[in-house]
Structures are given as C-alpha cells and as structure tokens.
C-alpha cells in the first residue's frame, strides 16, 4: 500500500496536495482512535502534524522557486529570440553593406573608365579644334574685300533694324500709356456723367415741385383777387359819391388831427371835463346812417389783413419764380457742358440735350411780376395807409376805416 501511495505521488507537489494528504491522514487517525483509542496515536500525532507543516512550507517554497524558474526560462527564451533576431538583422545589414560596397566599387570603376574615355575625347577635340582654328585663320586670310564690305553692310542693316525696333517699342509703350490715360478719362467722365444725371433728376424733381407750388400759389392769388373784386363790388362806391366821401374823410382827418393836438394841450384839465367833452363833441367824427345800403361794412383791420396776405402771396410767388429760373439756368448750363456718353453695346455716342419745361403759367406769372413791381408796397403811417396807388386809396379814421375806389 505504501508503494501504491508512493507511486501515486506526483512529481510536482502543491499545497493542495499536502492538504489532501493531511485530510487522508486525519481520517486514518480517526479510524485508529475509534479502534484503539486516543492513547494509541497520542505519541506520534504531533510528529505527523509537524512533518505535514514542514512539508507544506517546503511545497510552498518549491512552488515559488518553480514559478521563478519558469519566469527565468521565459526570459531566457525571449532573450534568445531577441538574440536570434539581432543576429539575423546584423547578417542582413552586413549583407547590405557588402552589396553597397560592391556597387560602389563597380560605380567607381565605371567612373574611372568614363574619366579615361573623356580625357581621350578631350584630347581628340583639342586636336580637332587646333586644326579647325588653323583652317579658320587660313580661310579668313582668303576672304576678299568684297565679302568684308557685304558683311559691313549687313551689320549696318541689322543695326538700323534694331534701332527701328527700339523706336517701335517706345512708340507702342507710349500708345499704351495714352490708351490707359484715355481709359481712366473715360471712367472719370462716366462717373461725372452719372453724377450729372443724378443731379439732373434731382433738379427736375425740384423743378416739378416748384411748378406745382407755383400753380398752387397762383391759384391762391387768383382766389384772393376774386375776393378783393367781390369786396369792391359789394362796396359799390363809384364816381362823384366816392370823391365826396373822400373829401369828407380828408376833412374829418384834418379835424381829427387838430383835435388830437388840442387834446395833447389839454391833458392837465380834469378827467371829468375831458370825458364829458369826448362824449358830447361830434367834431372830427363821421355820422353813418345805418339804413343807407352803401354805408361802409368793413373795418380797417380786416382790409389790412386781406391786403397784407395778398402782398405776401405775391412776394412768395416772385421768390418761387426766381428760384425756378435759377434752377433752369443751372440745368441748361450743365446739359450744354454734358459730354457724350459712349454705349459699348452699340458703339454709338449719345448726347443729352435739355428742352425747357413748358410752363403754362410762365407768361401770366411774368406779367403778374411786372405789374407787381409797378405797385407800391403797403406802408402804414400815423395818419394814413396807402396800397397800390393806381387802383386803391385807404384812409384811416380813429373809429372806422374805409376802402374807396379811385
């Protein structure tokens, strides 16, 4: 049985195997204890336990050493493989070096052969050149004077052609510079043309707006003139009756001025007497019959506002006409100096001309302006108010004002 167990022991023990043997020995001890009692195994059981512990330590150390040996073997194998690889690489490098050395030697040999061949060719060429130069010298001596003259004429011809070519090149360069200058000028003129067109469009718009404003002002002026005509018709004072009223108004104005001077002298009198005198005295005042259909119906303030508005409208109309004529003169000058525009699509030149806008109100506005310049401006003084001396006369009374047709 011991032989069988000895034969079953593996060559490489492990701690697990030791534990397995300890378990089997424990089972044997248990059978012995069951059979013979504890005293039969108490003497050698500690020795067996000690042996098993020593065996465990030895097996453990053996495993560690075995692992280290296996690792060392792997390192040795790896190093051997690296050594073999390095040796093979060195062999290849050595072989390549030998091939390079052989190729270099062959190239050097070929170069030496080429150098020797070139030296021989150089010697041959030097000999041929020396013979050729001697032949040229001999041939040059044989050239006649006529050939020399022909060569001279050819040289002069070549020089003249070279000078002509240089002159042509200079002329071409000059033409190119002129062409570039013309192109830049054309671009500048195109820009100027564009700006002038834009300004012309703006000026035309301004002219249209001024014409519309002028028409509006003329319509307003005509309406005011119609109102003034209606006022004259409503007044209906004509002929001798108007002259008589004018004389009465002049007399009343003189009396009024005299009374004003008397009032200035009598300022130191009592206020009661002055008030009584003012309320009871009728000198210098105009008595109006309310039942008279031809009595005056408008105050001086109303007539003055109407006439002042008419004057303002006429002055505004004159300013608008002057501004419009100024714009038209500028537009005419700009269109007269406007350069022709070249259209590259049709290779034609277009020149813009300006036709003045026909204004249906121009003649009437000019006539009105001439007539307005003949009229006297409205001015007020302390005693009288004058406007348009050829048509109207205004006289102011402290209490009432009248418009009389002369």
C-alpha positions as CSV (number, residue, x, y, z in Angstrom):
1,X,0.0,0.0,0.0
2,X,2.9,2.3,0.8
3,X,4.3,1.6,-2.6
4,X,1.0,2.4,-4.3
5,X,0.8,5.7,-2.4
6,X,4.4,6.4,-3.3
7,X,3.8,5.7,-6.9
8,X,0.7,8.0,-6.9
9,X,2.6,11.0,-5.5
10,X,3.0,13.5,-8.4
11,X,6.5,14.7,-9.3
12,X,5.5,18.3,-8.5
13,X,3.7,18.7,-5.2
14,X,1.4,21.6,-4.4
15,X,-0.1,22.9,-1.2
16,X,-3.4,21.5,-2.2
17,X,-1.9,18.0,-2.4
18,X,-0.4,18.5,1.1
19,X,-3.9,19.5,2.4
20,X,-5.4,16.4,0.7
21,X,-2.8,14.1,2.4
22,X,-3.4,15.8,5.7
23,X,-7.2,15.1,5.3
24,X,-6.5,11.4,4.5
25,X,-4.1,11.1,7.5
26,X,-6.8,12.6,9.7
27,X,-9.3,10.1,8.5
28,X,-6.8,7.3,9.3
29,X,-6.2,8.8,12.8
30,X,-10.0,8.8,13.4
31,X,-10.2,5.1,12.5
32,X,-7.3,4.3,14.8
33,X,-8.9,6.3,17.6
34,X,-12.2,4.6,17.0
35,X,-10.4,1.2,17.1
36,X,-7.7,1.5,19.7
37,X,-8.4,4.8,21.5
38,X,-6.6,8.1,21.7
39,X,-3.7,6.8,23.6
40,X,-2.5,4.7,20.7
41,X,-2.0,7.8,18.4
42,X,-1.2,10.5,21.0
43,X,2.6,9.9,20.8
44,X,3.2,10.2,17.1
45,X,0.3,12.5,16.1
46,X,2.3,15.7,16.9
47,X,5.2,14.4,14.9
48,X,3.0,13.7,11.9
49,X,1.5,17.2,12.2
50,X,5.0,18.7,12.4
51,X,6.0,16.8,9.3
52,X,2.9,17.9,7.4
53,X,3.6,21.6,8.3
54,X,7.3,21.2,7.2
55,X,6.1,19.6,4.0
56,X,3.6,22.5,3.4
57,X,6.4,25.0,3.8
58,X,8.7,23.1,1.5
59,X,6.0,22.7,-1.1
60,X,5.2,26.4,-0.9
61,X,8.8,27.3,-1.3
62,X,9.1,24.8,-4.1
63,X,6.2,26.4,-5.9
64,X,7.7,29.9,-5.6
65,X,11.0,28.6,-6.9
66,X,9.3,26.8,-9.7
67,X,7.5,30.0,-10.7
68,X,10.7,31.9,-10.6
69,X,12.4,29.2,-12.7
70,X,9.6,29.3,-15.2
71,X,9.8,33.1,-15.4
72,X,13.6,32.9,-15.9
73,X,13.1,30.3,-18.6
74,X,10.6,32.7,-20.4
75,X,13.2,35.5,-20.1
76,X,15.9,33.2,-21.5
77,X,13.6,32.3,-24.4
78,X,12.8,35.9,-25.1
79,X,16.4,36.9,-24.9
80,X,17.3,34.0,-27.2
81,X,14.7,35.1,-29.7
82,X,16.0,38.7,-29.5
83,X,19.5,37.5,-30.0
84,X,18.5,35.5,-33.0
85,X,16.6,38.5,-34.4
86,X,19.5,40.8,-33.8
87,X,21.9,38.3,-35.4
88,X,19.7,37.9,-38.4
89,X,19.4,41.7,-38.6
90,X,23.1,42.1,-38.3
91,X,23.5,39.5,-41.1
92,X,21.2,41.4,-43.3
93,X,23.0,44.7,-42.6
94,X,26.3,43.1,-43.3
95,X,25.0,41.7,-46.5
96,X,23.6,45.1,-47.5
97,X,26.9,46.7,-46.7
98,X,28.7,44.2,-48.8
99,X,26.3,44.8,-51.7
100,X,26.7,48.6,-51.3
101,X,30.5,48.2,-51.2
102,X,30.4,46.1,-54.3
103,X,28.1,48.6,-56.1
104,X,30.3,51.5,-55.0
105,X,33.4,49.7,-56.3
106,X,31.6,49.0,-59.6
107,X,30.5,52.6,-59.9
108,X,33.9,53.9,-59.1
109,X,35.3,51.6,-61.7
110,X,32.8,52.8,-64.3
111,X,33.6,56.4,-63.4
112,X,37.3,55.8,-63.8
113,X,36.6,54.3,-67.2
114,X,34.4,57.3,-68.1
115,X,37.1,59.7,-67.0
116,X,39.7,58.0,-69.1
117,X,37.3,58.0,-72.1
118,X,36.5,61.7,-71.6
119,X,40.2,62.5,-71.4
120,X,40.8,60.8,-74.7
121,X,37.8,62.6,-76.2
122,X,39.1,65.9,-74.9
123,X,42.5,65.2,-76.4
124,X,40.8,64.5,-79.8
125,X,38.6,67.6,-79.5
126,X,41.6,69.8,-78.7
127,X,43.4,68.4,-81.7
128,X,40.3,69.0,-83.9
129,X,39.9,72.5,-82.5
130,X,43.5,73.4,-83.2
131,X,43.2,72.1,-86.7
132,X,39.9,74.0,-87.1
133,X,41.3,77.2,-85.9
134,X,44.3,76.9,-88.2
135,X,41.8,76.3,-91.1
136,X,39.7,79.3,-90.0
137,X,42.8,81.5,-89.9
138,X,43.7,80.3,-93.4
139,X,40.1,80.8,-94.6
140,X,39.9,84.3,-93.1
141,X,43.0,85.3,-94.9
142,X,41.3,84.1,-98.1
143,X,38.2,86.4,-97.6
144,X,38.2,89.2,-100.2
145,X,37.5,92.8,-99.7
146,X,34.0,92.5,-101.3
147,X,32.9,90.0,-98.7
148,X,34.1,92.3,-96.0
149,X,32.0,95.1,-97.5
150,X,29.0,92.8,-97.7
151,X,29.3,91.9,-94.0
152,X,29.7,95.6,-93.1
153,X,26.5,96.5,-95.0
154,X,24.7,93.6,-93.3
155,X,25.8,94.8,-89.9
156,X,24.6,98.3,-90.7
157,X,21.3,97.0,-91.8
158,X,20.9,94.9,-88.7
159,X,21.8,98.0,-86.6
160,X,19.2,100.1,-88.4
161,X,16.6,97.4,-87.9
162,X,17.4,97.2,-84.2
163,X,17.1,100.9,-83.8
164,X,13.8,100.9,-85.7
165,X,12.5,98.1,-83.5
166,X,13.5,100.0,-80.4
167,X,11.7,103.1,-81.7
168,X,8.6,101.0,-82.4
169,X,8.7,99.5,-78.9
170,X,8.9,103.0,-77.5
171,X,6.0,104.2,-79.6
172,X,4.0,101.1,-78.6
173,X,4.7,101.9,-74.9
174,X,3.7,105.5,-75.4
175,X,0.5,104.4,-77.2
176,X,-0.3,102.0,-74.3
177,X,0.2,104.9,-71.8
178,X,-2.1,107.1,-73.8
179,X,-4.6,104.3,-74.0
180,X,-4.5,103.8,-70.2
181,X,-4.9,107.6,-69.7
182,X,-7.9,107.6,-72.1
183,X,-9.4,104.7,-70.3
184,X,-9.1,106.4,-67.0
185,X,-10.5,109.6,-68.5
186,X,-13.4,107.7,-69.9
187,X,-14.1,106.1,-66.5
188,X,-13.9,109.6,-64.9
189,X,-16.3,111.0,-67.5
190,X,-18.6,108.1,-67.0
191,X,-18.7,108.9,-63.2
192,X,-19.2,112.6,-64.0
193,X,-22.0,111.7,-66.4
194,X,-23.6,109.5,-63.7
195,X,-23.4,112.3,-61.1
196,X,-24.8,114.8,-63.6
197,X,-27.7,112.5,-64.4
198,X,-28.4,112.1,-60.7
199,X,-28.2,115.9,-60.2
200,X,-30.4,116.4,-63.3
201,X,-33.0,114.0,-61.9
202,X,-33.0,115.8,-58.6
203,X,-33.2,119.2,-60.3
204,X,-36.1,118.0,-62.4
205,X,-37.9,116.8,-59.3
206,X,-37.3,120.1,-57.6
207,X,-38.5,121.9,-60.7
208,X,-41.7,119.9,-60.8
209,X,-42.3,120.6,-57.1
210,X,-41.6,124.3,-57.7
211,X,-44.0,124.4,-60.6
212,X,-46.7,122.7,-58.5
213,X,-46.1,125.1,-55.7
214,X,-46.2,128.0,-58.2
215,X,-49.5,126.8,-59.5
216,X,-50.9,126.4,-56.0
217,X,-49.7,130.0,-55.1
218,X,-51.2,131.4,-58.3
219,X,-54.5,129.6,-57.6
220,X,-54.5,131.1,-54.1
221,X,-53.6,134.5,-55.5
222,X,-56.4,134.4,-58.0
223,X,-58.8,133.4,-55.2
224,X,-57.6,136.4,-53.2
225,X,-58.0,138.7,-56.2
226,X,-61.5,137.4,-56.7
227,X,-62.3,138.1,-53.1
228,X,-61.0,141.6,-53.5
229,X,-63.1,142.1,-56.6
230,X,-66.1,140.9,-54.7
231,X,-65.3,143.3,-51.9
232,X,-65.1,146.2,-54.5
233,X,-68.4,145.1,-56.0
234,X,-70.0,145.0,-52.6
235,X,-68.8,148.4,-51.7
236,X,-70.2,149.9,-54.9
237,X,-68.8,153.3,-54.3
238,X,-68.1,155.0,-57.7
239,X,-67.9,158.4,-59.4
240,X,-68.8,161.5,-57.6
241,X,-70.1,159.8,-54.5
242,X,-66.7,158.3,-53.9
243,X,-65.0,161.7,-54.4
244,X,-67.4,163.3,-52.0
245,X,-66.8,160.7,-49.3
246,X,-63.0,161.1,-49.8
247,X,-63.2,164.8,-49.3
248,X,-65.4,164.3,-46.2
249,X,-62.9,161.8,-44.9
250,X,-60.0,164.2,-45.6
251,X,-61.8,166.9,-43.7
252,X,-62.6,164.6,-40.9
253,X,-59.0,163.5,-40.8
254,X,-57.8,167.2,-40.6
255,X,-60.3,167.9,-37.8
256,X,-59.2,164.7,-36.0
257,X,-55.6,165.8,-36.2
258,X,-56.5,169.3,-34.8
259,X,-58.5,167.7,-32.0
260,X,-55.6,165.4,-31.1
261,X,-53.3,168.4,-30.8
262,X,-55.9,170.2,-28.7
263,X,-56.2,167.1,-26.6
264,X,-52.5,167.0,-26.0
265,X,-52.5,170.6,-24.8
266,X,-55.5,169.9,-22.5
267,X,-54.1,166.9,-20.7
268,X,-53.8,168.9,-17.5
269,X,-57.6,169.5,-17.3
270,X,-59.8,167.4,-15.1
271,X,-60.7,164.0,-16.2
272,X,-64.5,164.6,-15.8
273,X,-64.4,167.5,-18.2
274,X,-62.3,165.6,-20.7
275,X,-64.7,162.6,-20.6
276,X,-67.7,165.0,-21.0
277,X,-66.1,166.8,-23.9
278,X,-65.2,163.4,-25.6
279,X,-68.8,162.1,-25.3
280,X,-70.6,165.2,-26.4
281,X,-68.4,166.6,-29.1
282,X,-69.0,165.3,-32.7
283,X,-66.3,167.3,-34.4
284,X,-63.9,165.1,-36.4
285,X,-66.3,162.1,-36.4
286,X,-68.3,160.6,-39.2
287,X,-72.0,160.0,-38.7
288,X,-73.3,156.9,-40.6
289,X,-76.8,156.2,-41.5
290,X,-77.5,152.5,-40.7
291,X,-80.3,152.4,-43.2
292,X,-78.0,153.5,-46.1
293,X,-77.3,150.4,-48.3
294,X,-74.0,152.0,-49.4
295,X,-72.6,152.5,-46.0
296,X,-69.1,151.0,-45.3
297,X,-69.2,147.5,-43.8
298,X,-65.5,146.6,-43.3
299,X,-63.1,147.7,-40.7
300,X,-59.5,148.8,-41.4
301,X,-58.1,145.7,-39.7
302,X,-60.0,143.4,-42.0
303,X,-58.9,145.2,-45.1
304,X,-55.4,145.4,-43.9
305,X,-55.2,141.7,-43.2
306,X,-56.6,140.9,-46.7
307,X,-54.1,143.2,-48.5
308,X,-51.2,142.0,-46.4
309,X,-52.0,138.4,-47.2
310,X,-52.2,139.3,-50.9
311,X,-48.8,141.1,-50.8
312,X,-47.2,138.0,-49.0
313,X,-48.6,135.7,-51.7
314,X,-47.2,137.9,-54.5
315,X,-43.8,138.1,-52.8
316,X,-43.7,134.3,-52.3
317,X,-44.7,133.8,-56.0
318,X,-41.8,136.1,-57.1
319,X,-39.3,134.2,-55.0
320,X,-40.5,130.8,-56.4
321,X,-40.3,132.1,-60.0
322,X,-36.7,133.4,-59.4
323,X,-35.7,130.1,-57.8
324,X,-37.2,128.2,-60.7
325,X,-35.5,130.3,-63.3
326,X,-32.2,129.9,-61.4
327,X,-32.6,126.1,-61.4
328,X,-33.5,126.1,-65.1
329,X,-30.4,128.2,-65.9
330,X,-28.2,125.8,-64.0
331,X,-29.7,122.8,-65.7
332,X,-29.3,124.4,-69.1
333,X,-25.6,125.1,-68.4
334,X,-25.0,121.5,-67.1
335,X,-26.7,119.9,-70.1
336,X,-24.7,122.1,-72.5
337,X,-21.4,121.0,-71.0
338,X,-22.5,117.4,-70.5
339,X,-20.1,115.1,-72.5
340,X,-21.4,112.4,-74.9
341,X,-21.9,109.0,-73.3
342,X,-20.5,106.1,-75.2
343,X,-22.6,103.0,-75.2
344,X,-20.3,99.9,-75.6
345,X,-23.2,97.7,-76.8
346,X,-23.9,99.7,-80.0
347,X,-20.7,101.8,-80.2
348,X,-22.8,105.0,-80.5
349,X,-22.5,108.3,-78.7
350,X,-25.5,109.8,-77.0
351,X,-25.5,113.5,-76.3
352,X,-28.2,114.7,-73.8
353,X,-29.9,117.9,-74.7
354,X,-32.3,119.8,-72.4
355,X,-35.6,121.3,-73.5
356,X,-37.0,123.8,-71.0
357,X,-40.3,122.7,-69.5
358,X,-43.2,124.5,-71.0
359,X,-44.9,126.2,-68.2
360,X,-48.5,127.4,-69.0
361,X,-48.3,129.8,-66.1
362,X,-45.0,131.4,-67.2
363,X,-46.4,134.3,-69.2
364,X,-49.1,135.1,-66.7
365,X,-46.5,134.9,-63.8
366,X,-44.1,137.2,-65.6
367,X,-46.9,139.7,-66.4
368,X,-48.0,139.5,-62.8
369,X,-44.5,140.0,-61.6
370,X,-44.0,143.1,-63.8
371,X,-47.3,144.5,-62.7
372,X,-46.4,143.8,-59.0
373,X,-43.2,145.7,-59.4
374,X,-45.1,148.7,-60.5
375,X,-47.3,148.6,-57.4
376,X,-46.4,150.4,-54.3
377,X,-45.8,148.3,-51.2
378,X,-48.2,148.6,-48.3
379,X,-47.0,151.0,-45.7
380,X,-48.7,152.5,-42.7
381,X,-48.2,155.9,-41.1
382,X,-49.7,157.6,-38.2
383,X,-52.4,159.3,-40.2
384,X,-53.0,157.2,-43.4
385,X,-52.4,153.8,-45.1
386,X,-51.6,153.5,-48.8
387,X,-51.6,150.5,-51.1
388,X,-51.4,150.2,-54.9
389,X,-51.8,153.9,-55.6
390,X,-53.0,153.2,-59.2
391,X,-56.1,151.3,-58.0
392,X,-56.9,151.8,-54.3
393,X,-56.7,154.5,-51.7
394,X,-57.0,153.8,-48.0
395,X,-57.7,156.4,-45.3
396,X,-57.8,155.6,-41.6
397,X,-60.3,157.1,-39.2
398,X,-59.9,156.6,-35.4
399,X,-63.3,155.0,-35.2
400,X,-63.8,153.4,-38.7
401,X,-61.8,152.6,-41.8
402,X,-63.0,152.6,-45.4
403,X,-61.8,151.3,-48.8
404,X,-62.6,153.7,-51.6
405,X,-62.2,153.1,-55.3
406,X,-60.3,155.9,-57.0
